[in-house]
């Protein structure tokens, strides 16, 4: 099956088990996203989209202090910045 079909099936399975987006998009999940971003670098779009998704998920948006904390606390494993250093 293609990825879209498998994704739709996974969403239906999750919904049928009573697992909703609010169970997945928690403050802990957003902290984890900040840690992964710090470890692997990546697109600066995350700086824009993460607070927006958190807001719509009804959880506290990451602050500049949160980003700074993870940037200093998590070692960079790979520099995956899309536009270079």
Buried (B, 14 or more C-beta within 10 A) or exposed (E): EEEEEEEEEEEEEBEEEEEEEEEEBEEEBBBEBBBBBBBBBBEEEBEEEBBEBBEEBEBEBBEEEBBEBBEEEBEEEEEEEEEEE
